[in-house]
Amino acid sequence: MNIKVSYQPIDSLSIAKGQVLFTQNCTGCHQIRVDGIGPRLSGITSVTSTAWVKKFIKNSQDVIAAGDERATQVFLTYKKAVMPSYNHLQETELNAIVDYLSTTTPIKNNFKKNYGEGLKNPIPEPIEVSNLVVDIKQFTQFPLSSEGGKYPLTRITKLASQPSTGQIFVNDLRGKLYKIEGNVPVAYLDFAQLMPNFIQTPGLATGFGSFAFHPDFLNNGLLYTTHSEKTGSAKADFAYADSIKVSLQWVLSEWKIDNPASGVFSGKSREMMRVNVVSVIHGMQEITFNPKAKKGDDDYGLLYIGIGDGGAAENGYVFLTNKEEQIWGKILRIDPSGRNSKNAKYGIPANNHYAKSTNKKALREIYASGFRNPHRIMWTSKGDMLTANIGHGNIESLYKIEAGRNYGWPIREGKFVIHTDGDMYKVYPLPANDKIFNVTYPVATFDHDEAKAITGGYEYTGNLIPALKSKYLFGDIPSGRLFYLDMADLKQGQTAKIKEWKLTLDGKIETLRNLCGNDRIDLHFGIDAQGEMYIMTKADGNVYQIVGAKE
């Protein structure tokens, strides 16, 4: 076991720099006060040497592989979550992080109540490896957007098509929206140039979060985007007490494109909504229109917004989540053409669940509630709405969304109890009186023994690959593990069986980890106007098209 070595902070400037670096690089998995994907780090320098801390930050996998006792214990305790290498950090930057951590106070008892050990393996049944083998080919590779070759080399997260033309667009969280011309990415819009307060760090999902073309884009030229800005850039429409830190702001914008048929960006934006968030995780990462809605339908032209809880629950601000008076941890539905919202910048559909609520403080924008991070939304061929919700310490979930329903977070993680006044890293069985909580549970779920962060996928609706018909393809963001569900099994009140599939490239069985050359894949899926599907690996900026399958 390592012996504590004294390390005195250099000065207040180093501490401040270390806090910024910690926020940028670490808070996606680590918090100071509470456990998350990885352990809380308050007081870490009081129980181990600063040299060990720096060594672990630089390359935790090497430390684990060397048989280090502390590293191995952390690795096993947190269910073999792989921490990426930070070899790109300079010695002065590592020292600054240690300086900041040395100012934090050890927490002997971080929790108000002890509810016992919790479930060691919430879902003991392993995911079955199926006979499904899917063939892919490289579709394109995006320009590297990182500085100095740092991973991930790109931050591509969403692939979607423009209505009418079917042209494919892809966003990079670092600020650019690309259109695909002849399999070549061409920059279309650049937030760094258009929005002076735009920031793409800190956080794993900070930056240019999502985009959605209006279904009548070729006629009205309307494009919608979400992005993050530095704290205090403008007054927020949705805020909280000033005693709680604001880490950044998320902004929903409408762009009026001058000539939507030209393929060249020229236009102006108007801000529709600005939201403060407690931490840099779980922001406004999804906006979309219902592609099944046609002109004349109630849902046509209504914008759905997936907004996470902003890390509020795990940072001790549970009261900001899962309340009809608060925006965080919700799916919203708004009418961009209306102006009857509180800020008079968008409309609230009359048939929204809370539109006629007797609670005058209820947010009429809310469509459904109880999410930690509803980062992807899609509709099935039957018209059902599905949302992938990234979990906390144990459970990843896929939900069938129905208006007005509550999906549980933060008192539930998947189909398990989580105690907000206890150790939120532990889950427990449902109580006998569970029905009184009126929670809607996942239609599919897996635990962190299998994978760490669900990436939303799509039902295959294309015509090129019959073997994929009636299947929903999705996976795990960090590891790139690939899963599917049979669409017939996705029923409210039931839990569908998840199966794993394998892929081939040029006829050879491959893994995304091997193709990326990195342990963290940052996997995402996309779909084009014909229903054909794509796999994106953010780590290296590659996009693969699914071109065949057999069972």
Secondary structure, DSSP 8 states (H G I E B T S, - for coil): -----------HHHHHHHHHHHHHHTTTT--SSS-SSS---TTGGGTS-HHHHHHHHH-HHHHHHTT-HHHHHHHHHTTT------TTS-HHHHHHHHHHHTTS---S---S----S--SSSS-S--EEEEEEEEEEEEEE----SSTT-SSS--EEEEEE-TTT--EEEEETTTEEEEEETTEEEEEEEHHHH-TTB---SSSS-SEEEEEE-TTHHHH-EEEEEEEE-TTSS--SB---TTS---EEEEEEEEEES-TTTSS--EEEEEEEEEEESSSSS-EEEEEE-TT--TTSTTTT-EEEEE--TTTGGGT-GGGSS-TT--TTEEEEEBTT---STTSSSB--TTSTTTT-S-TTS-TTEEEE--S-EEEEEE-TTS-EEEEE--SSSEEEEEEE-TT-B--TTTEETTEE--TTS-TT--B---TTGGGG-B---SEEEETTT-S-EEEEEE---SS-GGGTTEEEEEETTT--EEEEEGGG--TTS----EEEEEEETTEEE-HHHHHTSS---EEEEE-TTS-EEEEETTTTEEEEEEEEE-
